[in-house]
């Protein structure tokens, strides 16, 4: 009981580690950076890989540490180009070679993109990451779950459901031991992809956002995750195709910051092909100014 009381008093004194800012009050009100297990749900082409890679680049700059990215359905080279464009805030095709090389060096300093050509299991990723992750890393992205194969030994005599549940449990425990932020991208089931808004909706006849229960293999992902983020983009809308809408479907610890946002109030980020802006705020530039230009060197905490 003494340890329990010590925790209570630490919380009273504000000594419990809280989630940290992304750089915009519009995001931070609902979703904060935490070193926990976060599942991102979104349809193919919704922009979840782009979003979380961008957010981890930003947070790598803030933390002064690297992100390990394992993505089998998105080209490693294209993700690197996306990050270089983000650092430059320009299309690198129109920038002098020297500046592009400098931006690439910055990306390479903070992002570690794994070459992924051979199908592997989540256990294979964990084993490979064990050899790669050091105290210089703060996060890992696994993208997506559906591309992972079943481990022959771990899956022996198990149904697909039991295997996936056990694998998620093992992944969660592995993250706890590593102490890094883990972001896992997942897709909704086929039925969710068919679901469209009604005729009286702003986005009539367009595919509607999935909800937490729509994940392939069921609710186990929401159950195992600390936080669950839904990402959606009306990619065929003539006006809003470049707006990424975000819902915090699950925030396990309200004590450390963040909460579930209402369905009718999504977090909205506008992507101009280089950077995201939330409420007009260039969150990457804010991180760059804080850490590179001014060299503050202080811990950035949430608003």
N, C-alpha and C positions, 0 to 999 in steps of 0.2 A: 504493500500500500504506500510505502514511503516514496517509491519511484513514481507511482501514479500521482501522488500529491505534488511531487517535484515538477512533473509535466504540467499540472494545472497551474502552478505558480509561474512556470516559464511562459505559458500562454498568457497569463495575466500581465507579465512584464514585457510582453512582445518579443520574446526570445525564440519563438518557434519559427522556423524558416517558412516564409510565405512564397507563393508563386511570384514570378517576376514579370516585368512589363514586356510587351511586344513593341511598345512605343506609341500606342494610340489608346486613348481612353475608351474609344468605341469598342475596341477588342477587349481591353483589360477588364471592363465591367463584367464580362461574361467568361472569358477564357484567358488564362495566364500560363506562362511557361513554367512547367514543373518537371522535375526529373522523375517521371512515373511512366506508366504504360497507357498510351493513348491510341485508340483505334479510330481511323478516319474512314468513313463510309461515303461512297459516291459512285455514280454511274461512270462508265467508260467515257472519257473525254470531258468529265466535269471539272477537271483542273486540280484534283486533290494532290497529285504528285508534284505539279508545278508549285502549288501553294505551300506544301509542307517542306519541299526543298528550299524554297525562298525563305520561309520562316526560320528554318534551321541555319541557313547562311547568315541571316540577320542575327540570330541568337549566338552563332559561333563567333561573330564579331564582338558581340556584347560580352560573351563569356571568355573570349580569348582562347577557345578550344575548338576542336574539330568535330565534324559530323561524318559518320560512316554511312554511305548510301548504297544499299543493295536493291537494285531495280531491274527486274528481268523483262518488263514490258515497255520500258522507256529507254531509248538510246542513251548510254553513258555520255557520248560525245555531245548529243543535243542538250543534255542537262548541263554540261560544262559551258556550252555556248550561252545557254539561258542565264547562267550565273555570271558569266563575263559581261553580257549585255546589261545585267542588273547593276553590277559594280560601276560600269561606265555610264549607266543611264543613257545608253545610245546603242544603235545598231553597229556592232563591231565592224561591219563591212564598210562603214564610212569613217572609221577612226584610224589614225596613223598606227603602223605596226608596233612601234615602241610602246604606245599607250595600251594597246591590246595585250602585249606581252606582260606589262606591269599588272594589268587587271587579272590576267590568267594566273600570275604568280600569287596574287592575293586569294583567288579562288582555291588554288592548290594548297595554300596555307591553312585554309579553313574547312575544305570539303574533300572527302576521300571517297571517290566513286569507284565501286568495285566492278570489274569486268565480269559479266555474267552471261555465259553462253551455254553452260551445261546445267540442265535441270537438277535441282537439289532439294533437300528437305529443310525444314526449319531447324532440325538438329544439326544438319551440315553447316547452316549459316551460323548457328551459335558456336560450333566448334571452330570455324574459320575466324569468327569475330574474337574468340578467346585469344587467338594469336596476334590479333591486330589492335584491339582496344587497349589503350593505356590511359594514364591519368590525363593525357593531352586531349582526350575525347570526352564530349559531354552528351552526345546523342547518336542514335542509330535509326535509320529508316529502312523498313522492310516493305517492299512494294512489288506486287501485291500478294496476299495470302493464296489466292486462287492459282498462282503459277507454281506453287511449291508442290513437290511430289511427296508421296507417302514414304516414310522411312521404313525400310524392309524389316528391320529387327523390332523397332518400337511399335510398329503397326501390326505385327504378327498376331493373328487370332482376334483382332479388334475390328469392330464395325467402323465405318467412316466417321460416324458421330462420336463414338468413344475415342477414336484416335485423335480427332481434332480437338476434343475437349481436353484430353490429357496433354496434347502438344501445347495448347494455349496455357495450361496450368504450368507446364515446365518452362515455357517461354517467360511467363510472368515471374516465376521464381528466379530464373536466370537474370532477368533485368534487376530484380531486387538485389541480387548479389553483386551485380556490376555497378549499380548506382548511377546509371545513365538514363537519359530520356529515351524512351522507345516509342517510335511511331510506326504503326502497322496499318497499311492500306488494304481495304477490303471492298468487294463489289456487292451490290444487291442481287437478289434472286431474279429470275426471269419475269415473274409476275409483276414485280415492282417496276421493272423497266417498261412494261406495257401500260402502266397506270398513267392517265393523262388528266389534266385539269378540265373542268366542265366549261361549257360555252360562255357562262357569265363571269368567268375568272379573267384576271388581267392577262394571264398567259394561256388563254383558251387553246385546248387541243395540243398543248406541249407537255412533254413528260414531266410529271411532278416529282418533287424531291422524295427520296426514300426516307424511311424512318428506321429506328434502331432495330426493330424486329424483322426488317427486310433483308438482313445480311444472309448471303449464302451460308448454309449449314445452321442457321437459326440464331437464337438469342444468346448462345454461349459467348459470343464476342463481347456483347454488352456486359454480360455477367463477369467475365474475366478482366475486362479493362478497368482502369482507374477512371479514365475520362473517355468519352466517345463524342466525336465530332462528325457532323454530317455536312458534306460539301456538295453544292449543286450549282449548275450554271445552265441558263437557258440558251444553249449554244446556237440554236436556230432562230433566236429572236432578232429581228432587224435592229433593235435599239439597245437591248441589254445583254447582248451576247458576251460582252467583255466584263460583266459583273459577276464575281464569285460570291455566292450567298453561303453563309456558315451558320449552323445551329449547334449549340452545345447540348447534345442529347443526354449526356450524363457527365456530371462533375461529382466525383466521389467525395472529395473533401471540400466542403464550403468553408471550413475553418481556415484553410490556407489560401482561399480566394477563388473567385469564379462561381458561376451558377448557371443553371439552365435558362437559356433565353426563350421567350415566347415564340411560337410558330410565326406569328405575324410581325415579329421584329428580328429578322435575320441580321447578322453582322455582314456588312457589304463591303467588299474590296474591289476596286476598279483596277484592272490590269491593262496597261497601255502597251503591252508587248515587251516591256523592259522591267517596269516596277509596279508594285501594288500601292494603291493609295486608299486609305481608310478615313472617311470623313475629310478628304482633302489633305491628309497628313502622309507624307512620304516617310514611312517608318524605317526603311533601309537607310535613307539619308540621315535620319535622326541618329541611328546607331553609328553610322560612319562619323558623323560630327562628334558624337560623344567619345568614341574610342580611338579614332585615328587623328582627326583634325585637332581636337582639344587635348587628347591624351589624358583624360580625367583619371582613368585607372581605378575608379571606384565601383563598388557593387551597385548595379542599377536595380532598384526595387520597384514594386508595383505602385501605381498611384494610390 
